[in-house]
Amino acid sequence: MQWENNLFNRIKDIQNQFSGDFGGGSPLSKCYIMAYLASSFKLKNYVEIGVYKGRSLFSVAPAFEDNNGKAYGIDPYVLDEAKEFDLEENFKNTVNSFLEGLNFEEIYINVIINRKKFKLDNVVEIIRKTSLEAADYFKNIEIDMLHIDGNHDSKHVREDINNYAPLIRDGGIIVFDDIDWESVKICYDEVKINYIILLETNNYSILMKKEKNLQNLDSAEIMSQKLKDLYLKLA
């Protein structure tokens, strides 16, 4: 369909302006699938926990702009909040050494610059707080899609689930990043039974907050198959 090709190309143009590094950044395929869901279900409010350089936030935001919605990015841009500890010792040292070499203030400033560069000032809102501190901000904002990609220590992942999942509307979407990390997988396995799984890959999963009755499961299966086809096509 024409709108699908148009959305894909817009996201691809944004993605091409980011270089990948050890700090992450969702790939084109994942961002397009998230944007496709937003467009298909006419989702309005997107909340991303863990912005970093903004590769996924800015890539997904155009779909919410099309729906006259908003994309909220939560990130404190503080070293102590970013450090990871639920890791094997060598990997923990590698991750934290990388984090210690980052200039978080500069990254934040570049995110604000890129928001203007991509003409998303009216769509993207950056909340420079921890996810715990920012939770109250969304008490009166119904979340349509939540992307959990902040600190990966189990304590923080559980905190994000507990604080934000209740704020997601019925039929809303939760995206779990890095479910191949043991600290994240433990939390993901604890809660996924409560949701309808739309897509589960080796490193991320997409869930729907919906009662598991026959009608909802049948409807979700149609979308699930579409997402699986997209994933295989884009992989």
Residue pairs with C-beta under 8 A, 6 or more apart in sequence:
3 39
4 36
7 32
7 35
7 36
7 39
7 62
7 63
7 66
8 32
10 62
11 28
11 31
11 32
11 35
11 59
11 60
11 62
12 28
14 58
14 59
14 62
14 118
15 27
15 28
15 31
15 55
15 59
17 114
18 25
18 53
18 54
18 55
22 98
23 52
23 53
23 98
23 99
23 102
24 52
24 149
24 178
25 52
25 53
25 55
25 56
26 34
26 55
26 56
26 59
26 149
26 177
26 204
28 59
28 234
29 230
29 231
29 234
29 235
30 56
30 204
31 55
31 56
31 59
31 60
32 59
32 230
32 234
33 199
33 206
33 227
33 230
33 231
33 234
34 56
34 60
34 63
34 145
34 147
34 173
34 175
34 206
35 59
35 60
35 62
35 63
36 63
36 227
36 230
37 43
37 145
37 173
37 198
37 206
37 223
37 227
38 46
38 60
38 63
38 64
38 67
38 69
38 144
38 145
39 63
39 66
39 67
40 223
41 144
41 171
41 173
42 67
43 63
43 64
43 67
43 69
43 144
43 145
43 172
43 173
44 64
44 67
44 68
44 69
44 70
44 142
44 144
45 64
45 69
45 70
45 72
45 141
45 142
45 143
45 144
45 145
46 60
46 61
46 64
46 69
46 70
46 71
46 72
46 143
46 144
46 145
46 147
47 72
47 74
47 138
47 143
47 145
47 146
47 147
47 164
48 56
48 57
48 60
48 71
48 72
48 73
48 74
48 147
48 149
49 74
49 75
49 131
49 146
49 147
49 148
49 149
49 150
49 160
49 164
50 74
50 75
50 147
50 148
50 149
50 150
50 151
50 177
51 57
51 73
51 74
51 75
51 111
51 126
52 75
52 107
53 107
53 110
53 111
54 73
54 111
54 114
54 115
56 147
56 149
57 71
57 73
57 124
58 114
58 115
58 118
58 120
58 124
60 71
60 147
61 71
61 118
61 120
61 123
61 124
62 120
62 123
64 70
64 71
64 123
65 71
65 120
65 122
65 123
69 123
69 144
70 123
70 124
70 125
71 120
71 123
71 124
71 125
72 124
72 125
72 127
72 137
72 138
72 141
73 111
73 124
73 125
73 126
73 127
74 127
74 129
74 130
74 131
74 134
74 150
75 108
75 126
75 127
75 128
75 150
76 128
76 129
76 130
76 133
77 104
77 105
77 107
77 108
77 128
78 104
78 130
79 99
79 100
79 102
79 104
81 130
81 151
82 99
82 102
82 104
82 151
83 95
83 96
83 99
83 151
84 92
84 95
84 96
84 99
84 151
84 152
84 153
84 183
85 92
85 153
86 152
86 153
86 154
86 155
86 182
86 183
87 95
87 181
87 183
108 126
108 128
111 126
112 126
115 121
115 124
115 126
127 134
127 137
129 137
131 150
131 156
131 159
131 160
131 163
131 164
132 159
132 163
135 163
135 164
135 167
138 164
138 167
139 167
141 167
142 167
142 168
142 169
142 172
143 164
143 167
143 168
143 169
143 172
144 168
144 169
144 172
144 173
145 172
145 173
145 174
145 175
146 164
146 165
146 167
146 168
146 172
146 173
146 174
146 175
147 175
147 177
148 157
148 160
148 161
148 164
148 174
148 175
148 176
148 177
149 175
149 177
149 178
150 156
150 157
150 160
151 157
152 178
152 181
152 183
152 184
153 183
154 183
154 184
154 186
154 187
157 183
157 184
157 187
157 188
158 187
158 190
161 187
161 191
165 174
165 191
165 209
168 174
168 209
169 209
170 209
170 210
171 208
171 209
171 210
172 208
172 209
173 198
173 206
173 207
173 208
173 209
174 195
174 206
174 207
174 208
174 209
175 204
175 205
175 206
175 207
176 184
176 188
176 204
176 205
176 206
176 207
177 184
177 203
177 204
178 184
178 203
178 204
179 185
179 188
179 200
179 203
179 204
179 205
180 202
180 203
188 205
192 205
192 207
195 207
195 208
195 209
195 210
196 207
196 208
196 210
196 212
196 216
196 217
196 220
197 205
197 206
197 207
197 208
197 224
198 206
198 207
198 208
198 220
198 223
198 224
198 227
199 205
199 206
199 224
199 227
199 228
199 231
200 206
201 231
206 227
208 220
210 216
210 220
